Amino acid sequence: MMNCCCCFIPGMASELKFLVPWGHIAAKAWGAPQGRPVLCLHGWLDNANTFSRLIPLLPKDCYYMALDFAGHGLSSHRPAGFPYHFFDYVTDVHRIVAELKWNRFSLMGHSLGGTVAGMFSCVFPELVDKLILVESYGFYPAPTDSNNLLQSKRKLIEGLLSFEAKQQHSPKIRSPGAALQRLLEANHHLTEDSGKILLQRGTTEVPGGLVYNRDMRALLHNHSLVTLDLSLNFLKKIQADILMVIAQGGIFNGDLEDSVHFIPVLQEAYRTNLKERFQLTEVAGNHFVHLNEPEVVAGIISAFLNKHQHPRASL
């Protein structure tokens, strides 16, 4: 049983906390709770602030809620001894919508958030009427080579045990400038302003500077075992209309070499199975175009949300 604590102030973003068995999942919301519900899911190691520049440009009759995944932003870390499994994020999404009693809503996901949104739309197809994928294909198929898959699982296990052995050390304290520099060095797609926006929610002030909020265990790549063949079968279950926004300078156009083989296959499967319900749009910009230059994608997303409007949230 979860409980939600929130504070709604018209015209401003509201902060929410959903109680879960290991602590809480934090969220940030824009708009009136009676509006058309849109749940927003951020990318790997990011937080709900990734949508903070885009959402004010989107239709005003929607209620946008952006989650901090467990171990990210202001959400609690998962219990000690457990890695971050992909399907646990899918479970957490269902925890939230079940608490909210949303029986039909839209999903918008960036990067990892898009993959979580895509899988949720396959597992619970009757709940999602619109799916917006920003720099995501809705699936990130597992390696087809068995040795690579086993090696990735080995690294996960060894990394988890290594993390636990070092856990007695206090988190590293950085000055605000050093924290920003470290973030920008790790992600060359972020502008300085975008980095500052993510750090507002991604760090905590302590004596001497800032510490990152994210759970270091989330750094360990934990691929799902969903292969490309399974992905192609799963997407047939999707009932939602889909908008896919891919940046010309994004991660699928150079950064991720292992994605080359599945991109055309997934695109063709979406077109074949969803037909006119699938829209693919390429835009100028990089992986964080929605945060760096939200005006580039705001009109496209707004038009999609306003097409065949669905009922208001059931609260």
C-alpha positions in Angstrom: 0.0 0.0 0.0 1.4 3.4 -1.0 0.6 6.8 0.2 1.1 10.0 -1.8 2.1 13.3 -0.2 1.9 16.3 -2.5 1.5 20.1 -2.6 -0.3 21.6 -5.6 0.3 25.3 -6.3 -1.4 26.6 -9.5 1.1 27.8 -12.1 4.1 26.1 -10.4 5.6 22.7 -10.3 4.6 20.6 -7.4 6.7 18.1 -5.4 5.3 14.6 -4.6 6.4 11.6 -2.7 4.9 8.1 -3.1 5.7 5.8 -0.2 7.0 2.4 -1.2 8.2 -0.6 0.9 11.9 0.6 0.8 11.3 4.4 1.2 9.7 6.7 -1.4 9.6 7.5 -5.0 9.8 11.3 -5.7 8.0 13.1 -8.5 7.5 16.6 -9.9 4.2 17.6 -11.4 3.0 20.5 -13.6 -0.6 21.5 -14.2 -3.9 20.8 -12.5 -4.4 17.2 -11.3 -7.7 17.0 -13.1 -5.9 17.5 -16.5 -5.1 14.8 -19.1 -2.5 12.6 -17.4 1.0 12.3 -18.9 3.6 10.4 -17.0 7.2 11.3 -17.8 10.3 9.0 -17.3 13.8 10.2 -17.4 17.0 8.7 -18.7 19.8 6.7 -17.0 21.4 8.6 -14.1 19.2 11.6 -14.8 16.2 12.8 -12.9 12.8 14.4 -13.2 14.4 17.8 -14.0 15.2 16.6 -17.5 11.7 17.6 -18.4 11.6 21.0 -16.6 12.3 23.1 -19.7 10.1 21.1 -22.1 6.9 20.7 -20.1 6.1 24.4 -19.7 6.0 24.5 -23.6 3.5 21.7 -23.9 -0.4 21.8 -23.8 -1.7 23.4 -20.7 -4.7 21.1 -20.3 -2.5 18.2 -19.4 -1.3 17.1 -15.9 2.4 16.1 -16.3 4.1 14.0 -13.7 7.8 13.3 -14.0 9.2 10.6 -11.7 12.6 10.2 -10.2 13.4 6.5 -10.7 14.5 4.6 -7.5 18.2 5.5 -6.8 17.9 8.7 -8.9 17.1 12.3 -8.0 15.2 12.6 -4.8 14.0 9.0 -4.6 15.1 6.5 -2.1 17.8 4.0 -3.0 16.8 0.4 -3.4 17.5 -1.9 -0.4 21.1 -3.0 0.3 22.3 -6.1 -1.5 20.2 -5.6 -4.7 21.2 -4.4 -8.1 19.0 -2.2 -10.3 17.0 -4.6 -12.5 15.4 -3.1 -15.6 12.0 -4.7 -14.9 11.9 -3.2 -11.5 11.6 0.3 -13.1 8.6 -1.1 -15.0 7.1 -2.3 -11.7 7.7 1.1 -10.1 5.7 2.8 -12.9 2.8 0.5 -12.2 3.1 1.2 -8.4 2.6 4.9 -9.1 -0.3 4.7 -11.6 -2.0 2.2 -9.4 -1.8 4.6 -6.5 -3.0 7.4 -8.7 -5.8 5.2 -10.0 -5.1 6.2 -13.6 -6.8 3.8 -15.9 -5.7 5.5 -19.2 -2.8 7.9 -19.6 0.0 9.0 -21.9 3.7 8.0 -21.3 6.7 10.1 -22.3 10.2 8.7 -21.9 13.7 9.8 -22.7 16.4 7.3 -23.3 16.2 4.6 -20.6 12.8 6.1 -19.7 11.6 5.4 -23.2 12.7 1.8 -22.9 10.8 1.5 -19.6 7.8 3.2 -21.2 7.9 0.9 -24.2 8.0 -2.2 -22.0 5.3 -0.9 -19.8 3.1 -0.4 -22.9 3.6 -4.0 -23.8 2.9 -5.4 -20.3 -0.1 -3.1 -19.6 -1.2 -2.1 -23.1 -4.8 -1.2 -22.0 -3.5 1.6 -19.8 -1.4 3.6 -22.3 -3.1 5.6 -25.1 -0.1 7.6 -26.3 3.6 6.8 -26.1 6.2 9.4 -26.7 9.8 8.1 -27.2 12.5 10.8 -27.1 15.9 9.4 -28.2 14.6 5.9 -27.6 13.3 3.0 -29.7 11.1 1.6 -26.9 13.4 -1.4 -26.6 17.1 -2.0 -26.2 17.6 -5.6 -27.1 19.9 -7.8 -25.1 23.2 -8.9 -26.8 22.8 -11.7 -29.1 26.2 -13.2 -28.4 25.9 -15.5 -25.4 29.5 -14.7 -24.3 28.9 -11.0 -24.3 25.7 -11.5 -22.3 27.4 -13.7 -19.7 30.3 -11.3 -19.5 27.9 -8.4 -18.8 26.2 -10.4 -16.0 29.6 -11.3 -14.5 30.6 -7.6 -14.5 27.3 -6.8 -12.8 27.8 -9.3 -10.0 31.5 -8.4 -9.5 30.6 -4.7 -9.6 27.9 -5.1 -7.0 30.2 -6.9 -4.6 32.9 -4.3 -5.1 30.5 -1.5 -4.3 29.4 -3.2 -1.1 33.0 -3.7 -0.1 33.7 0.1 -0.5 30.4 1.2 1.0 32.0 2.1 4.3 33.6 5.2 2.6 31.7 8.4 2.7 30.4 9.8 -0.6 32.8 12.1 -2.3 32.2 15.8 -1.7 32.7 18.2 -4.6 32.4 21.9 -5.0 29.5 23.0 -7.2 31.8 23.8 -10.0 33.6 20.4 -9.7 30.3 18.5 -9.5 29.1 20.2 -12.7 32.4 19.6 -14.5 32.3 15.9 -13.6 28.8 15.7 -15.0 29.6 17.4 -18.2 32.8 15.3 -18.7 30.7 12.2 -18.4 28.0 13.4 -20.8 29.2 15.6 -23.7 25.6 16.0 -24.9 24.7 18.2 -22.0 25.1 22.0 -22.1 26.3 23.8 -19.0 22.9 25.2 -18.3 21.3 21.7 -18.7 23.9 20.2 -16.4 23.0 22.8 -13.7 19.3 21.9 -14.0 20.0 18.2 -13.5 22.3 18.9 -10.5 19.5 20.9 -8.8 17.8 17.6 -8.2 20.7 15.3 -8.5 22.9 16.6 -5.6 22.5 17.4 -1.9 24.3 20.2 -0.2 26.6 19.1 2.7 29.3 20.8 4.7 32.1 21.4 2.2 30.1 21.2 -1.0 27.8 18.8 -2.8 27.3 15.0 -3.0 25.6 13.2 -5.9 22.2 11.7 -4.9 22.3 8.8 -7.3 22.9 5.3 -6.0 26.2 4.1 -7.4 24.7 0.7 -8.0 22.7 2.3 -10.8 25.9 2.8 -12.6 26.2 -1.0 -13.1 24.7 -1.9 -16.5 22.1 -4.5 -16.0 20.7 -5.5 -19.3 17.3 -7.2 -19.6 17.3 -10.6 -21.3 14.8 -9.4 -23.9 16.2 -10.2 -27.3 15.4 -8.5 -30.6 13.1 -11.3 -31.6 11.2 -11.0 -28.3 11.1 -7.2 -28.7 9.5 -7.6 -32.2 6.8 -9.9 -30.7 6.2 -7.7 -27.7 5.6 -4.5 -29.6 2.7 -6.2 -31.4 0.9 -5.8 -28.0 1.1 -2.0 -27.9 -2.3 -0.3 -28.3 -1.0 3.2 -27.9 -0.3 5.7 -30.7 3.5 6.3 -30.8 5.6 9.3 -31.5 9.3 8.6 -31.8 11.7 11.6 -31.8 15.3 10.8 -32.8 18.0 13.5 -32.7 20.3 13.7 -35.7 23.2 14.2 -33.4 21.9 11.7 -30.8 23.3 8.4 -29.4 21.7 6.4 -32.2 23.7 8.2 -34.8 27.2 7.4 -33.7 27.5 6.8 -29.9 26.1 3.3 -29.7 27.6 1.1 -32.3 25.8 -2.0 -31.0 22.4 -0.4 -31.8 23.0 -0.3 -35.6 21.7 -3.8 -36.2 18.3 -3.3 -34.4 17.3 0.2 -35.4 16.0 -0.5 -39.0 14.4 -3.8 -37.8 12.5 -2.1 -35.0 11.5 0.8 -37.3 10.1 -1.5 -39.8 8.2 -3.5 -37.2 6.6 -0.4 -35.8 5.5 0.7 -39.3 4.2 -2.7 -40.2 2.3 -3.4 -36.9 1.1 0.1 -35.9 0.7 1.6 -39.4 -0.7 5.1 -39.1 -0.5 5.0 -35.3 3.3 5.3 -35.6 5.1 8.6 -36.3 8.9 8.9 -36.5 10.4 12.3 -36.6 14.1 13.3 -36.8 15.1 16.6 -35.4 18.3 18.7 -35.2 20.1 18.4 -31.9 21.7 15.8 -29.6 20.7 13.2 -27.1 19.4 15.9 -24.7 17.6 18.0 -27.3 14.5 18.1 -25.1 16.4 19.8 -22.3 19.1 21.7 -24.3 16.7 23.1 -26.9 13.1 22.2 -25.9 11.6 24.4 -28.5 12.9 22.0 -31.2 10.6 19.2 -30.0 7.8 21.0 -28.1 5.7 21.7 -31.2 6.0 18.1 -32.4 5.0 16.7 -29.1 2.2 19.2 -28.5 0.6 18.3 -31.8 0.8 14.6 -31.0 -0.7 15.1 -27.5 -3.6 17.2 -29.0 -4.4 14.6 -31.7 -7.4 12.5 -30.7 -7.5 13.8 -27.1 -8.3 11.2 -24.5 -10.4 11.6 -21.3 -9.1 13.4 -18.3 -7.4 11.6 -15.5 -9.4 9.3 -13.3 -8.4 10.3 -9.8 
